[in-house]
Every structure is written in C-alpha cells, then in structure tokens.
Amino acid sequence: MTKPGAPKRFLPTSPFKAPVTRPPQQFAVGDQVTHDVYGLGRVIGIEDGIATLVDFGSTQERILSPYAKMSKL
C-alpha cells in the first residue's frame, strides 16, 4: 500500500494556477440549505466551526465542517 502524499506546493513561478481555496461557509440557525446527498433542509443547530445540525424533513443530520457538499440557498 502506498501512503497518501503530502499536499502539493505551488511555486509562484509555476505556469500552472494554484487551486482556489474557498473560505469556509458560515451558516446561521434558520438558513435554508441544499446538500448533494440529502437535498433541501433547514439549519436547526450550530456547533462552532465543527458541525451544523440540519433538518431535511425525513431525517436530521449532523454535517461536519468544511461543508463541501452543502451550500446556502
């Protein structure tokens, strides 16, 4: 088995563009959100920078930061 490599460094003189890093999204209680797996939901709880509790109607899920699959509507 191979070990996962270290994160790639990008040199300022490289002809390739460095990947854009998006700032982490901030959610508030009551925000309507969409998730790639669970669909539409509403934020019902927040754990500072750790997770967000979302009610998707049929289920409640704790979504961990950095919220890659969830966005605010």
N, C-alpha and C positions, 0 to 999 in steps of 0.2 A: 504494500500500500504506500501511496505517496502522501506526504504531508502537504496541507494547503500552503501555498506560497505566501510570502509577505505581501502587504499591499504595494502596488506599483507606485514608484515615484515618477513624477513628471518633471523634466528639466525645462527651464524657461526657454531654452534654445531649441527645443524639440519642434519638429514640423507638425506634430500631431497635437490636437487640442486636448487639454486635460478634461476629464469628465466634470460636468457641472454638479456641484453638491447643493441640493435644495435644503433650505433651513427647515428644521422640524416644524410640523404644523401644530398650531395651538387650537385646542377645542375648548368650548365652554358648555356647561350644562344647558340643554335645550337646543343645541345645534343639530340641524338635520344633516346626516352624512350618508355616503354610499360606500359600500365595501364590495370588493371584487368577488368574494365568496358568499357573503350573507345578504347582500342587497341593500335596500334602503333601511335606515334606522335613525334613532334619536339618542343623543348623548344623555345619560342619566346620572353619570358619576365620573369623577376625575381623580386620579392618583398622581400627584405632582411629578411630571416627567417620566412616570413609569408606565402607566396604563390608563385606558379610558373604558368605562363600562357603557355599553351601547345596547339599547333595546331594539331588536329587529322584528318585533311583533310576536313571532312564534318562539323566539329564544332571546336570552340576554347573554351577551358575550363580553369578555374582558379582552380588549385589543391592546397588545403591548406596543410601546414606542419602538421604532420610529414611524409607525403607521404607514408602511409602504403601500398597502392595498386599500387604504381608506382615505377618502377626501371629503371636504366640506362642501355642501351644496349652497 
